[in-house]
Amino acid sequence: MDFSLTDQQKLIRDTVRQFMEAEVRPLVKELESEEKFPIDLLKKIADMGCCGMLMPEEWGGPGLDTVSYVLMIEEVARVYTAMSTALGVTNSAVQMPLLQFGTEAQKQKYLKRLASGEILGSFCLTEAAAGSDAAGIQAAATRCTSQDCHPERSEGSAFSYRLSGAKTWVTNGSVAGVFIIFAKTNPEASAKGITAFLVEPTFKGFKIGRHEDKMGQRSSPSVEILLNDCEVPAANRLGEEGQGLKIALSALDGGRIGIAAQAVGLAQGALDESIKYAKQRRAFGKTISDFQAIQWMIADMQTELEAARGLTYYAAWLKDSGKQMGAAASKAKLYASEMANRVVYKAVQIHGSVGYSRETDVERMYRDARVITIYEGTSEVQRMIIARDLLK
């Protein structure tokens, strides 16, 4: 059993780490305090191929493996969690379903631009009354002929859809160039009546609503999307009618590996800060790293972190091998997200009162970590998936 990374994977990890330390770390506090989206930094990291890592070369990406993608997300999250969230959504939740279910025309129009970082993608499934229960969405999509929508057009021309409803907690929502939006074309069919659409923010009837005032990841915008008879061409339907939930779940399976990698990176950053602080802080005539209580916390943090990293890399390897990885992705996401919260808790404890100050990175990490057990499937949903896999 070989646990070693390839030379290419090590190069990717080290290159992203160097970029994050040199280009990003000095700006994190300013970006967070101003709640400013790091668009300039994303353009720079896009030039390194990080906005479309999983895309084949024919669609503008480097065609790298999932383990390489995990390493990238981990290194970004180690320094700046909010930036890793933006990268994770556009790389995995948007590009992968577009690659798998999109038409040639849709790929030509959107995929190359996404992979190059020219535009970012956004994934719109959650609603105010439908989070874990994805089949419970209320957004509706109705067909209308071009003559109905545009009486000036000739009879018999292509139909379009009108989308109505609202989506919440839309990551990248205020900056994205294309959105995958899920709506019901057949409400009576429940889960089998959901359809996916590729929507541009310039489409008639599309509006960005309120921005969420969040606990953490404050420079990663989470917004409400309002659909007021938003007109979407039939050519922008992703997959077939009724295939939407399948598309959504396939995106979430892969996305959970990225979330696990994010949790691992965040925890690694918190551990790094804790070790550095413990070696500097003095109490009772010695550094606090000499106290067994601190040593045991650091030992526990490292042990849990390595366990989560192993689960994450294994899930990524399964995906690259073409094997079933749904339950493995859920295990990685479940353990890594809860591990990150335990690790950052200890990191703040090691820092003492200064860890409660906005001047420290661990205070931000503590807030950033909390949502990781919630988005892309709560811990409770992950446990349901894992148990279902065992009991089937």
N, C-alpha and C positions, 0 to 999 in steps of 0.2 A: 504494500500500500504506500503510494508516493504522495506525500503532503507538500512537496516543494513546488514553488512557483517557477514558471518558465522565465527565461531571461527577458522576453518581451513583457511579460506581466510585471516583473520587477522594475523594468524601465518605466512602464506606465505609472506604477505606484510612486516611484521616486520623482518622476517629472511633475506629476500633479502635486505631490507634497512640497516640492521646491516652489512651485507657482503659488500655492496657497500661503506658504510662509512669507515669501517675498512680496507678493502683489496684494494679497487679500488681508492677512492678519492685521496690518497697520490700519486698515479702514473699517474693521468690523464694528468697533464701538460707535463710530460716527454714523455708520449706516443704520445701526440698530436704534440709536437715540433719535434719529431723524425719520425712522421708518421708511427708508429710501430703498427701492428695489435696485439690486446691483447690476443694472443692465450693461454697464461698461465692462465689468469684470466677466459677465457671462459671454460677452462678445470675444473677450480675450481667450477664455477657456474654450470657446467654440472653435477658435483657430487651431487649437490643439486636438480637435476631433472629439471633444467631450460632449457635444450636444447631439451626436448621432452615433454613439459608439457601436451599437448593435446592428446598424444598418449595413447591408452589403454595399460594395463599392459602386455598383450600378445605380444605387439610389443616394449616392453622395456621402456615405459613411465609410469608416475604415473596416467594417465587417469583423469586429472583434468578438471574442467570446464573453459569456456572462460573468465569468470570474474576473476578467479585466474590467468590466463595467462595475462590478462590486468593489473592486479595489479603488476605482476612481471615486465612487460615491463615498466610500469610507474615508478617503483622504480629504475630500471636500468637507464632509460633516465634522471631521476632527477639529477644523478651524471655524467653520461657519455653517451651522445646520440649515439656516434658511436658504442658503444658496444650493445646498444639496437637494432640498425639497423641489426647487424650481427645476433642477436638472433631472431629477427622478421622474417627475410628471411628464416632461416633454420627451425624454428618452424612452420610457417604458410604457406609461399609461396611454400615450397618444401614438407614438410611432409604431409600436409593435402591433396593435390591432389594425392600423392602417396598412402595414406591410402584409399582414395575414389576410385581411378581408377586403382591402381596397381594390378598385379597378385600376387598370393601367393608367387611365386618364387622371384618376385621383392621386395616384402615386407621383405622376409627373408634375401635377399641380402643387402638391403640398409636401411630399416626402423629402425631396431634395432640399427644399427650403428649410424644413425642420432639421434635417441632419446637419446642415451647414451652420445652423444657428441664426439664419436670416430672420426666421420667425420662431416663436415659442408656441408650444401646444398646451391645451387645457382640456381637462376631463370633467364632464358635467353629469353626474349621476345623482348625487345627494340632493334631497329636498327637505324642507322644514319638517315634514311628517314622514319622511322616508330616508333613513340612514342605513342601518343594518338590513332592514327589510327593503331591498332594492326593488322587489316586485311591486311594492306599494307606491311607486312614483305616480304622480297625478298629471305631470306635463303631457299634453296631448298633441298629436300631429294628425292633421286631416289633409286629404288630397284635394287639390283643386286644379281644374284644367287651366291652361294658360289663358283661355278666353274668359274664364270666371275671374281670374286674378287680374288679367290685363285685357279688357274688352277690345283694345286696339289691335291685338294680335290675331292672326288667322286661325280659323277653326281647325282643330285636329293637331295643333302643335303640342309639344311635350307638356306634361303636367308638372306641378310643383307641390310642395307641402307647406302648410301653415302651422307653425309651432306656437303653442300657448302654454303659459305656466311660468314657474320660477325655479331656479336652481340656487342652492346655497353652498357656502364653504368651497367656492371654486378657486383652487390654487392657480396662480398665474392669470387669474381672470381679468385683471385690468391691463395686462401687457401682452396677452397671447394674440397670435395672428390667425389661429384656427382652433375651433372647439369641437370636441366630440360630445354631442348632446344626445341624451337618451329620452325618448318620449313614446307614448303609447299610440300606436296606429289602430289598435283594436282593444279598447279597454275591457271588453267582455272576456278576452282571452287571458287576462291577468299577466303572468310572467311571459307567456308566449306571444303577447301582443306588443312587446316593447321593440322599438326600432332605433337604430343609431343613425345620426346625421353629422355631416361635416359642415360646420357653420362658421362663417366669417363675421367679425364684429361690425362690418360695414353693411351686412344684410338688413333690409328694411324690417323694422319691428324688433331688432336686437338692442338691448340697453343694459348697461352696467349699473347695478343698484348700489346698495350700501356696502361699505368696507367693514369687515369685522374688526372690532377693537379687541385684540387677542392678548392672552397671557404671555405667550412666547412666540418665537419666530416672527417678530414684528415687521421685518422688512420683506417677508414673503407674503404678498397680498392674497387674502382670502375674501372673495367678494360674492355678492348676490348677482345672478344673471336673470334679467326679466325678458320674457318672450311674449311680445304683444302681437299675435298673428305674424310672427317672424317668418318671412318667406324664404324657403330653401328649395333650390332647384332639385328635381328628381335625380339628377346626376350626382348630387351630393349626399344621397343616401348611402350609408356605409353597410355593405352586406345586403341581405334581403329583409323584407318586412318580417317582423317577428323574431329576427335573429339577434336583437339588441342585447338581451340578457346574456346570451352566450358570449358575445363580444366583450361585454363588460367584465364578466367573470374571468375570461381568459386574460384580460389586461390586468386584473387585480392579482391573479396568481403570480404573474411575473413581477408585478409591482411590489409584492410583499417581500421579495428577495431584496429589492432595492431599499425598502424601509428597514429591513433587518441590518443591511450594510450601513445605513444611516445611523442606526442605534449603536452599532459597534464603533463607528467612527466618533460619535459624540462621547461615548463612554471612554474611548481611548484618550480623547482630548482632556476629559475630566481627570483621568488617572495621571496623565502627564503633568497637569497643573498641580495635582495633589502631591506628587513625588517632589516636584520642584519646590513647592512651598514648605513641605515637611523638612526638607534639607536646609532651608533658610531660617525658618521660625525657631526662636530659642525660648525656652521656658525652664525654670528651675536649674539654670546653669548648663543646659545642653540643648541640642536641636530636638524638636519633637519627633523626628524620625528615629530617635533612640528609644522612644517609649513603645513598649509592647502593644499597647492599645492601638497606636497609630500603625504599627507594623502589621498587625492582624487585619486592620481595615484595608490596607493596601494589598495584602495577600489575597483577601477575599475578592476585592475589586478585580485584580488581575485574573484570578481563577475563573470567575464568572464571565469575564470578558473573553477569555480564550475559548470557553465552552460555547458562547454565542457565536464567535467567529467561526468555529468549526461547523456549527449547524448552518450558518449562512453560506460558507464556501461549499458545503456538501449540496445544499439546495441548488446553488449555481451550477455545480458540476452535473447534477442530475438534469437540469435544463439543457445544458450543452450536449449531454449524451442522448437527448431525445427521449428520456425516460419520464414516467409519471412523477411529477414533483409538487402537485398541489398540496398534499399533506406536509411534505418536507418544507415547503415555503411557509406554511402556516406555523409549523414548529419553530422555524428560524425567526419569523416575525414575532410570535408570541414570546419566546424566551428572550430574544435580543431586546425587544422594547421594554419588557419588565426589568431586565437586567440593567438597562441604561438608567432607568429611574432609581434603582437601588444604588448604582454606582455614583450618580451625581448627588444623591442624598449624602452618601459618605464623603464625597468631595467637599461639599459645603461644611459638613461637620468637622473635617480635618482643618479647614480654613478658619473655623471658629466664627467670631463676629464679623471678621472681614469678608467671609464668604457670603454674608447677607447683604453686602454692599454692591451697588451697581458698578463699582469700580473693578470688580473681579470678573473674570470669564466664567467662573463656576456658577455665579449667580444667574447669568444668562443661560448657561447650559441647563441649570435646574428647571428653569421655565420652559426652555425649548424641548426638554425631554418628555414633558407630561403628555403632549398630544400624540406621541408615537404609539402609545397603547390604544389609540382611538382611531386614527385615520387609516384608510385602506383595510378596514375590517378591525373591529375592536378585539381585545383579548378574548372576550366571551365568544365571539364568532369564530375565532381561530380554534378555540377549544372544541366547539361544535364540529368543525371540519375535521380535526384530528380524531375525535371520538368516532365520528361517522365512518372515517376511513378504517379504523380498527374494528368496528362492529359490523361492517357491511357483510 
